[in-house]
Amino acid sequence: MKIRARLYIATILTIGATCLAYGVGAWNCADPLHYAAQLLTALIASGLKVKLPGILSTMSVSYVFVVLSMMEFSYPETIVVACLAIKAVKADGKLQILQ
């Protein structure tokens, strides 16, 4: 992988870790049961991919649940759902986040 690509990925991961740390620091969950159900659904959906017509790549179904959590929950709760929904498991069971 080229150095520019590695630098870009490192920058994005650093920004994401900073947002996660900021969000978890202000954690407050008003409805834990609803949140747990949405989080579990997003985790299950993160393993599913959908092929969109006219596009060569796939999109994760968990995207829908991250957008829904932005409408229903606070910033810290949404950040945790988004970070935990970055699961990409191949058929052989290995975790593959970067493709």
VENTA-V352318 format. One record per helix or strand of 2 or more residues. SS is the DSSP state (alpha for helix, beta for strand). FROM is the first residue (numbers start at 1). LEN is the number of residues. If there is no record, write none. Layout:
ss: [SS | SS]
from: [FROM | FROM]
len: [LEN | LEN]
This chain:
ss: [alpha | alpha | beta | beta | alpha | alpha]
from: [3 | 32 | 49 | 58 | 62 | 75]
len: [23 | 14 | 3 | 3 | 11 | 10]
